[in-house]
Amino acid sequence: MTAIPTSTPSRCAPEAIVRTRIRIVGMRCRKCVAGLEATLAALPGVGRVIVHFELGDAEIEHDAALPRERLLETVEAAGYDAV
């Protein structure tokens, strides 16, 4: 995880924002992308979520207190493999 400055609106406290990138396996269409973005965005402490279908990954801005493991568990609970 890397601390980043942000000027975009976020539900996170600006001083505690980190960006995490997760590799995702199993997305088959753009509907998968939209569903996964909504699922991750619903987690408390998550600000911005971008899921890249072509790259097979997700970029999540979130509170530093939210562990990467929780993000991985959420992706896996949605039916995808996460690394």
N, C-alpha and C positions, 0 to 999 in steps of 0.2 A: 504494500500500500504506500502511496506517495501523497504527502500533504500538498494541496494545491490552493492557490488563491482563486477566488471566484467572484465574478461580477454578475452572474446570472441568478435569477430568483431561485431560492432553495428553501426547503423546509428544515434545513439543518442550520445550526449555529455556525456562522462563517469561520470562527477560529478553530473549529473542530472538524472541518470537512476533509475527507480523504477520497481518493478515487481508486476504485478496485476494478480490475479487468478479469473477467472469468471466461474461459474457453467453454463453449457449449456444444454438445454433440447430440444430434437427433432432431433438430429443427428441420421441418420438411416444406414449410411454406411461410408466407408473410403473415398469415393468421397466427402462426406459432409465435412470431416476433411480437405482435400486438398483445397477445395473451401473456407472454412472459414479461413484457415491459410493465403491464398492469399489475401482475403478481408481485414483481419486485418493488414497484413504486408504492404498493400498499403497506410495505414493511415500515414500522415506526423508525424514524431516523434516516430514511432514504429520501434524497432530494431528487436528483435527475438520473434517469435511466435511459440508455441508448443500447438497443440490441441490434447487432449487425448480422443480417441473414447471410450475406455473402462471405463474411469473415468468420462466421460461427463463433461470435463472442458477444459479451455484454460489457458495457462500461457503466459503472454505478458510482455516483457521488453520494456519500453518506457520512453520518456522524462517525467519528473515530471509535466511539464506544460500541458500535455494531460490528461484531467480529465477522471476518471473511467466511468462517465456517457456517454462520447463519445464512449468508447469501448462497453458499453452495447447497445447503440443505433445502432452501426454498426452490432453487432451480431443479434439484433432484425430485422434490415433492411434486413439481409441475410435470414431471415425466421425462426429463432430459438428463443426460450425463453432464456433469460439471467438473472442471479441473481448475 
